[in-house]
Amino acid sequence: MAGGWIHNNTGCMFSGKTDEMLRLIRRAEIAGRRVLLVRPAMDDRTEAGSVESRSGVAYAARSVAGSTDIPPIVTGERASVVAIDEAQFFDEELPETAEMLAAEGRSVLISGLDQDFLGRPFNTMPTLLELADQVTKLTAICTVCGADATRTQRMVGGRPAAADDPLIVVGGMNDDRYEARCRSHHVIGTARGATSSPIWENLPDPSA
């Protein structure tokens, strides 16, 4: 096997990352390649046996507890294409695992959030982006102004989440706890549930 590479498909929530990954999987299958799609066990938004995009497209997947579980499954399935969904939820060994799979000549498709809800690099995603041979950065539509959105806004009770809120809260497919926002309208709340930025005062009332 030769010609391994890593393609990182990233962006904020609602940017179509999963749809793009599934499109690449379909292309690989048309080319006659064996594909394995894995997802983190902690992501329980959909059934463990599949990955489903917000547009309703689904594909069979294996749920794994950690990145070190991936190589044995790849070997058993004899997969030449390994797709990894929600990469930001995996452990710190994922970059090493991805590099090993690519060194074996496999194509590695990675999909994940590049930033957390505070706008910070998310877990090992910066390293995965650096290791990638190809990066596709997707944007969504800002729910406030309609501009290109590159950030994920978490809402708590109709207000921006605070910096001391939990880093990871897995939401459902139609969960309104998250919104896509542009840089100008991405807001970080305070521990009191107010806002640390005057930008919030100019936003529409979410209860209206």
ZAKE-300367 format. One line per 8 residues: number of its first residue (from 0); their letters; for each residue z, y, x of N, C-alpha, C. Coordinates in Angstrom, 1 decimal, padded with zeros to 4 digits. Example, Ala and Ser with C-alpha at 12.3 -4.5 7.8 and 13.67 -1.06 7.14 Angstrom:
// residues 2
0	as	007.8,-005.7,013.2,007.8,-004.5,012.3,007.8,-003.3,013.2  007.1,-002.2,012.8,007.1,-001.1,013.7,007.9,000.0,012.9
// end
This chain:
// residues 208
0	maggwihn	000.0,-001.2,000.8,000.0,000.0,000.0,000.0,001.2,000.9  -000.8,002.2,000.6,-000.9,003.4,001.4,-001.1,004.7,000.5  -000.9,005.8,001.1,-001.2,007.1,000.4,000.0,007.5,-000.5  001.2,007.2,-000.1,002.4,007.6,-000.9,002.5,009.1,-000.9  003.1,009.7,-002.0,003.3,011.1,-002.1,004.3,011.4,-003.2  004.9,012.6,-003.2,005.9,013.0,-004.2,005.3,014.3,-004.9  005.3,014.2,-006.2,004.9,015.3,-007.1,006.1,015.7,-007.9  006.6,017.0,-007.7,007.7,017.5,-008.4,007.3,018.4,-009.5
8	ntgcmfsg	007.7,018.1,-010.7,007.3,018.8,-011.9,008.5,019.4,-012.5  008.6,020.8,-012.4,009.9,021.4,-012.6,009.7,022.7,-013.5  010.9,023.3,-013.8,010.9,024.5,-014.7,012.1,024.5,-015.5  012.2,025.5,-016.4,013.4,025.6,-017.3,013.2,024.7,-018.5  014.2,024.6,-019.4,014.1,023.8,-020.6,013.0,024.4,-021.5  012.4,023.5,-022.3,011.3,023.9,-023.2,010.0,024.3,-022.6  009.9,024.0,-021.3,008.6,024.3,-020.6,007.6,023.2,-020.6  007.9,022.1,-021.1,006.9,021.0,-021.2,006.9,020.0,-020.0
16	ktdemlrl	008.0,019.9,-019.3,008.1,019.1,-018.1,007.8,017.6,-018.5  008.5,017.1,-019.5,008.3,015.7,-019.9,006.9,015.4,-020.4  006.3,016.3,-021.2,004.9,016.2,-021.6,004.0,016.1,-020.4  004.2,016.9,-019.4,003.3,016.9,-018.2,003.5,015.6,-017.4  004.7,015.1,-017.3,005.0,013.9,-016.6,004.3,012.7,-017.3  004.4,012.7,-018.7,003.8,011.6,-019.4,002.3,011.7,-019.3  001.7,012.9,-019.2,000.3,013.0,-019.0,-000.2,012.4,-017.7  000.6,012.7,-016.7,000.3,012.1,-015.4,000.4,010.6,-015.4
24	irraeiag	001.4,010.1,-016.1,001.6,008.6,-016.3,000.4,008.0,-016.9  -000.1,008.6,-018.0,-001.3,008.1,-018.7,-002.5,008.1,-017.8  -002.7,009.1,-016.9,-003.8,009.1,-016.0,-003.6,008.0,-015.0  -002.4,007.7,-014.5,-002.2,006.6,-013.6,-002.5,005.3,-014.2  -002.2,005.1,-015.5,-002.5,003.8,-016.2,-004.0,003.7,-016.4  -004.7,004.7,-016.7,-006.1,004.7,-016.8,-006.8,004.2,-015.5  -006.1,004.6,-014.4,-006.6,004.3,-013.1,-006.2,002.8,-012.7  -005.5,002.2,-013.6,-005.2,000.8,-013.3,-003.9,000.6,-012.5
32	rrvllvrp	-003.1,001.6,-012.4,-001.9,001.5,-011.6,-000.7,001.0,-012.4  000.2,000.3,-011.8,001.5,-000.1,-012.5,002.5,001.0,-012.4  003.0,001.4,-013.6,003.9,002.5,-013.6,005.3,002.1,-014.1  006.3,002.7,-013.4,007.7,002.5,-013.8,008.3,003.9,-014.1  008.9,004.1,-015.3,009.5,005.3,-015.6,011.0,005.0,-015.7  011.8,005.8,-015.0,013.3,005.6,-015.0,013.9,006.9,-015.5  015.1,006.8,-016.1,015.9,007.9,-016.6,017.3,007.7,-016.3  018.1,008.8,-016.2,019.6,008.6,-015.9,020.3,008.1,-017.2
40	amddrtea	021.2,007.2,-016.9,022.0,006.6,-018.1,022.8,007.6,-018.8  023.2,008.7,-018.1,024.0,009.7,-018.8,023.3,010.5,-019.8  021.9,010.5,-019.8,021.1,011.3,-020.8,021.0,010.4,-022.0  021.7,010.7,-023.0,021.7,009.9,-024.3,021.0,010.6,-025.4  020.2,011.5,-025.2,019.5,012.3,-026.2,018.6,011.4,-027.0  018.0,010.4,-026.4,017.1,009.5,-027.0,017.5,008.1,-026.7  016.8,007.1,-027.3,017.1,005.7,-027.0,017.0,005.4,-025.5  017.9,004.5,-025.0,017.9,004.3,-023.5,016.6,003.6,-023.1
48	gsvesrsg	015.8,003.0,-024.0,014.6,002.3,-023.6,013.4,003.1,-023.5  013.5,004.4,-023.7,012.3,005.3,-023.7,012.6,006.7,-023.3  011.6,007.4,-022.9,011.7,008.9,-022.7,010.8,009.5,-023.7  011.3,010.5,-024.4,010.5,011.2,-025.4,010.5,012.7,-025.2  009.3,013.3,-025.3,009.2,014.7,-025.1,009.5,015.4,-026.4  009.7,016.7,-026.4,010.0,017.5,-027.6,008.8,017.5,-028.5  007.6,017.2,-028.0,006.5,017.1,-028.9,006.3,015.8,-029.6  007.2,014.8,-029.3,007.2,013.6,-029.9,006.5,012.4,-029.2
56	vayaarsv	006.0,012.7,-028.0,005.4,011.7,-027.2,006.4,010.9,-026.5  006.3,009.5,-026.5,007.3,008.7,-025.9,006.7,007.6,-025.0  007.5,007.1,-024.1,007.0,006.1,-023.2,008.2,005.2,-022.8  008.0,003.9,-022.6,009.0,003.0,-022.3,009.6,003.3,-020.9  011.0,003.3,-020.8,011.7,003.6,-019.6,012.8,002.7,-019.3  013.3,002.7,-018.1,014.5,001.9,-017.7,015.6,002.9,-017.4  016.7,002.7,-018.0,017.9,003.6,-017.8,018.7,003.1,-016.7  019.0,004.0,-015.7,019.7,003.5,-014.5,021.0,004.4,-014.3
64	agstdipp	022.0,003.8,-013.7,023.2,004.6,-013.4,023.1,005.5,-012.2  022.3,005.1,-011.2,022.2,005.9,-010.0,020.9,005.7,-009.3  020.6,006.5,-008.4,019.3,006.4,-007.7,019.1,005.2,-006.9  020.3,004.6,-006.4,020.1,003.4,-005.6,019.7,002.2,-006.4  019.8,002.3,-007.8,019.4,001.2,-008.7,017.9,001.2,-008.8  017.2,002.3,-008.4,015.7,002.4,-008.6,014.9,001.4,-007.7  015.1,001.4,-006.4,014.2,000.5,-005.6,014.2,-000.9,-006.0  015.3,-001.6,-006.3,015.2,-003.0,-006.7,014.3,-003.2,-008.0
72	ivtgeras	014.4,-002.3,-008.9,013.6,-002.4,-010.1,012.1,-002.1,-009.8  011.9,-001.2,-008.9,010.5,-000.9,-008.5,009.9,-002.2,-007.9  010.6,-002.8,-007.0,010.2,-004.1,-006.4,009.9,-005.1,-007.4  010.8,-005.3,-008.3,010.7,-006.3,-009.3,009.5,-006.1,-010.3  009.2,-004.8,-010.6,008.1,-004.5,-011.5,006.8,-004.3,-010.7  006.9,-004.4,-009.4,005.7,-004.2,-008.5,004.9,-002.9,-008.9  005.7,-001.8,-009.1,005.2,-000.5,-009.5,004.6,000.2,-008.3  003.4,000.8,-008.5,002.9,001.7,-007.4,003.1,003.2,-007.8
80	vvaideaq	003.5,003.4,-009.0,003.8,004.8,-009.5,005.2,004.8,-010.1  006.1,005.6,-009.5,007.5,005.6,-010.0,007.8,007.0,-010.5  008.0,007.1,-011.8,008.3,008.4,-012.5,009.8,008.5,-012.7  010.4,009.6,-012.4,011.9,009.8,-012.5,012.1,011.1,-013.4  012.7,010.8,-014.6,012.9,011.9,-015.5,014.3,012.5,-015.4  014.5,013.8,-015.7,015.8,014.5,-015.6,016.4,014.3,-014.3  015.7,014.6,-013.2,016.1,014.3,-011.9,017.4,015.1,-011.5  017.6,016.2,-012.2,018.8,017.0,-011.9,020.1,016.3,-012.2
88	ffdeelpe	020.1,015.3,-013.0,021.3,014.5,-013.4,021.6,013.4,-012.4  020.7,013.1,-011.5,021.0,012.0,-010.6,021.9,012.5,-009.4  022.3,011.5,-008.6,023.2,011.7,-007.5,022.5,012.2,-006.3  023.3,012.5,-005.3,022.8,013.1,-004.0,021.9,012.2,-003.2  021.8,010.9,-003.6,021.0,010.0,-002.8,019.5,010.0,-003.3  019.2,010.7,-004.4,017.9,010.7,-005.0,016.8,011.1,-004.0  017.0,012.2,-003.3,015.9,012.6,-002.3,015.6,011.5,-001.3  016.6,010.9,-000.8,016.4,009.8,000.2,015.6,008.6,-000.5
96	taemlaae	016.0,008.3,-001.7,015.3,007.3,-002.5,013.8,007.6,-002.7  013.6,008.9,-003.1,012.2,009.3,-003.3,011.4,009.2,-002.0  012.0,009.7,-000.9,011.3,009.6,000.4,011.0,008.2,000.8  011.9,007.3,000.5,011.7,005.9,000.9,010.5,005.3,000.1  010.5,005.6,-001.2,009.4,005.1,-002.1,008.1,005.6,-001.7  008.0,006.9,-001.3,006.8,007.5,-000.9,006.3,006.9,000.5  007.3,006.6,001.3,007.0,006.0,002.6,006.4,004.6,002.5  006.7,003.9,001.4,006.2,002.6,001.1,004.8,002.7,000.5
104	grsvlisg	004.3,003.9,000.3,003.0,004.1,-000.2,002.9,004.3,-001.7  004.0,004.5,-002.4,004.1,004.7,-003.8,004.0,006.2,-004.2  003.4,006.4,-005.4,003.4,007.8,-005.9,004.7,008.0,-006.7  005.4,009.1,-006.4,006.7,009.4,-007.0,006.5,010.7,-007.8  006.7,010.5,-009.1,006.6,011.7,-010.1,008.0,012.1,-010.5  008.4,013.3,-010.1,009.8,013.7,-010.4,009.7,014.9,-011.5  010.6,014.8,-012.5,010.6,015.8,-013.5,012.1,016.3,-013.6  012.4,017.6,-013.6,013.7,018.0,-013.7,013.9,019.5,-013.7
112	ldqdflgr	015.0,020.0,-014.1,015.3,021.4,-014.2,015.6,021.9,-012.7  014.9,023.0,-012.4,015.2,023.6,-011.0,016.4,024.4,-011.0  016.9,025.0,-012.1,018.1,025.8,-012.1,019.0,025.4,-013.3  020.3,025.6,-013.0,021.3,025.3,-014.1,021.4,026.5,-015.0  022.3,026.5,-016.0,022.3,027.6,-017.0,022.8,028.9,-016.4  023.4,028.9,-015.1,023.8,030.1,-014.4,022.7,030.6,-013.6  021.5,030.0,-013.5,020.4,030.4,-012.7,020.5,030.0,-011.2  021.4,029.0,-011.0,021.6,028.5,-009.6,020.7,027.2,-009.4
120	pfntmptl	020.3,026.9,-008.2,019.6,025.7,-007.9,020.4,024.5,-008.4  019.8,023.5,-009.1,020.5,022.5,-009.8,020.6,021.2,-008.9  021.8,020.9,-008.5,022.1,019.7,-007.8,021.1,019.5,-006.6  020.4,018.3,-006.6,019.5,018.0,-005.4,018.0,018.5,-005.6  017.8,019.2,-006.7,016.4,019.7,-007.0,015.8,020.5,-005.9  016.6,021.4,-005.2,016.0,022.2,-004.1,015.5,021.3,-003.0  016.2,020.2,-002.7,015.8,019.3,-001.6,014.5,018.5,-002.1  014.5,018.1,-003.3,013.4,017.4,-003.9,012.1,018.3,-003.9
128	leladqvt	012.3,019.6,-004.1,011.2,020.5,-004.1,010.7,020.6,-002.7  011.6,020.7,-001.7,011.1,020.8,-000.3,010.4,019.6,000.2  010.8,018.4,-000.3,010.2,017.2,000.1,008.9,016.9,-000.5  008.6,017.5,-001.7,007.4,017.2,-002.5,006.1,017.6,-001.8  005.1,016.8,-001.9,003.8,017.1,-001.4,003.0,018.0,-002.4  003.5,018.0,-003.7,002.9,018.8,-004.7,004.0,019.3,-005.7  004.0,020.5,-006.1,004.9,021.1,-007.0,004.2,021.8,-008.2  004.6,021.4,-009.4,004.1,022.1,-010.6,005.3,022.8,-011.2
136	kltaictv	005.2,024.2,-011.2,006.3,025.0,-011.8,005.8,025.4,-013.2  006.5,025.0,-014.2,006.1,025.3,-015.6,007.1,026.4,-016.1  006.5,027.1,-017.1,007.4,028.2,-017.7,007.4,027.9,-019.2  008.3,028.5,-019.9,008.4,028.4,-021.4,008.2,029.9,-021.9  008.6,030.1,-023.2,008.4,031.4,-023.8,009.8,031.9,-024.0  010.1,033.1,-023.6,011.4,033.7,-023.8,011.7,033.9,-025.3  012.8,033.4,-025.8,013.1,033.5,-027.2,013.5,035.0,-027.6  013.7,035.9,-026.6,014.0,037.3,-026.9,012.8,038.2,-027.0
144	cgadatrt	012.0,038.1,-025.9,010.9,039.0,-025.8,009.5,038.4,-025.8  009.4,037.1,-025.7,008.1,036.4,-025.7,007.4,036.4,-024.3  008.1,036.9,-023.3,007.5,036.8,-021.9,007.6,035.4,-021.4  007.1,035.1,-020.2,007.2,033.8,-019.6,008.7,033.6,-019.2  009.2,032.5,-019.6,010.6,032.2,-019.3,010.7,031.2,-018.2  011.6,031.5,-017.3,011.9,030.6,-016.1,013.3,030.1,-016.0  014.2,030.6,-017.0,015.6,030.2,-016.9,016.0,029.6,-018.2  017.1,028.8,-018.1,017.7,028.2,-019.3,019.0,028.9,-019.7
152	qrmvggrp	019.0,029.3,-020.9,020.2,030.0,-021.5,021.0,029.1,-022.3  022.3,028.9,-021.9,023.2,028.1,-022.8,024.0,029.0,-023.7  024.0,028.7,-025.0,024.8,029.5,-026.0,026.0,028.7,-026.4  027.1,029.4,-026.6,028.3,028.8,-027.2,028.8,029.7,-028.3  028.7,029.2,-029.5,029.1,030.0,-030.7,028.3,031.3,-030.9  027.0,031.2,-030.5,026.1,032.3,-030.7,026.2,033.3,-029.5  027.0,033.0,-028.5,027.1,033.9,-027.3,026.8,033.2,-026.1  026.4,033.9,-025.0,026.0,033.3,-023.7,027.2,032.5,-023.2
160	aaaddpli	027.0,031.3,-022.6,028.0,030.5,-022.0,028.6,031.3,-020.8  029.9,031.0,-020.5,030.5,031.7,-019.4,030.4,030.9,-018.1  030.6,031.6,-017.0,030.5,030.9,-015.7,031.4,029.8,-015.5  032.5,029.7,-016.2,033.5,028.7,-016.0,033.3,027.5,-017.1  032.2,027.6,-017.8,031.9,026.5,-018.8,031.4,025.3,-018.0  031.5,024.1,-018.6,031.0,022.9,-017.9,029.6,023.0,-017.4  029.3,022.5,-016.2,027.9,022.6,-015.7,026.9,021.8,-016.5  027.3,020.6,-016.9,026.3,019.7,-017.6,026.8,019.4,-019.0
168	vvggmndd	026.0,019.8,-020.0,026.3,019.5,-021.4,025.0,018.9,-021.9  024.8,017.6,-022.1,023.6,017.1,-022.6,023.4,017.3,-024.0  022.3,018.1,-024.4,022.1,018.4,-025.8,021.0,017.5,-026.4  021.0,017.5,-027.7,020.0,016.7,-028.5,018.7,017.4,-028.4  017.7,016.6,-029.0,016.3,017.1,-028.9,016.1,018.4,-029.7  016.9,018.6,-030.7,016.8,019.9,-031.5,018.1,020.7,-031.4  018.8,020.6,-030.3,020.0,021.3,-030.1,019.8,022.7,-029.8  020.4,023.6,-030.6,020.2,025.1,-030.4,021.2,025.7,-029.4
176	ryearcrs	021.9,024.8,-028.6,022.8,025.3,-027.6,022.1,025.9,-026.4  020.8,025.6,-026.3,020.0,026.0,-025.2,018.8,026.8,-025.7  018.4,027.8,-024.9,017.2,028.6,-025.2,016.5,028.9,-023.9  015.2,029.2,-023.9,014.4,029.6,-022.8,014.5,031.1,-022.7  014.8,031.6,-021.5,014.9,033.1,-021.3,014.1,033.5,-020.1  013.6,034.7,-020.1,013.0,035.3,-018.9,014.2,035.9,-018.0  013.9,036.3,-016.9,014.9,036.8,-015.9,015.7,038.0,-016.6  015.0,038.9,-017.2,015.6,040.1,-017.8,016.6,039.7,-018.9
184	hhvigtar	016.4,038.7,-019.7,017.2,038.4,-020.8,018.1,037.2,-020.6  018.2,036.7,-019.4,019.1,035.6,-019.1,020.5,036.2,-018.8  021.5,035.7,-019.6,022.8,036.4,-019.6,023.9,035.3,-019.3  024.8,035.7,-018.4,026.0,034.9,-018.1,027.2,035.5,-018.8  027.9,034.8,-019.6,029.1,035.3,-020.3,030.3,035.3,-019.5  031.4,035.8,-020.0,032.7,035.8,-019.3,033.6,034.8,-019.9  034.7,034.5,-019.3,035.6,033.5,-019.8,036.1,033.8,-021.2  036.1,035.1,-021.6,036.6,035.6,-022.9,035.5,035.4,-024.0
192	gatsspiw	034.4,034.9,-023.6,033.3,034.7,-024.6,032.5,036.0,-024.8  032.8,037.1,-024.1,032.0,038.3,-024.2,030.9,038.2,-023.2  030.4,039.3,-022.7,029.3,039.2,-021.7,029.6,040.0,-020.5  029.1,039.6,-019.4,029.3,040.4,-018.2,028.1,041.3,-017.9  027.2,041.3,-018.9,026.0,042.2,-018.7,025.7,043.0,-020.0  025.4,044.2,-019.9,025.1,045.1,-021.0,023.8,044.6,-021.7  023.0,043.7,-021.0,021.8,043.3,-021.7,022.0,042.7,-023.0  023.2,042.0,-023.1,023.5,041.3,-024.4,023.6,042.2,-025.6
200	enlpdpsa	024.0,043.5,-025.3,024.1,044.4,-026.5,022.8,044.7,-027.1  021.7,044.5,-026.4,020.4,044.9,-026.9,019.6,043.7,-027.5  020.3,042.5,-027.5,019.6,041.3,-028.0,019.8,041.2,-029.5  018.9,040.5,-030.2,019.1,040.4,-031.7,020.3,039.5,-032.0  020.9,039.8,-033.2,022.1,039.1,-033.6,021.7,037.7,-034.0  022.2,036.6,-033.3,021.7,035.3,-033.6,022.1,034.8,-034.9  023.1,035.4,-035.6,023.5,035.0,-036.9,022.8,035.7,-038.0  021.9,036.6,-037.7,021.2,037.4,-038.7,020.0,036.6,-039.3
// end
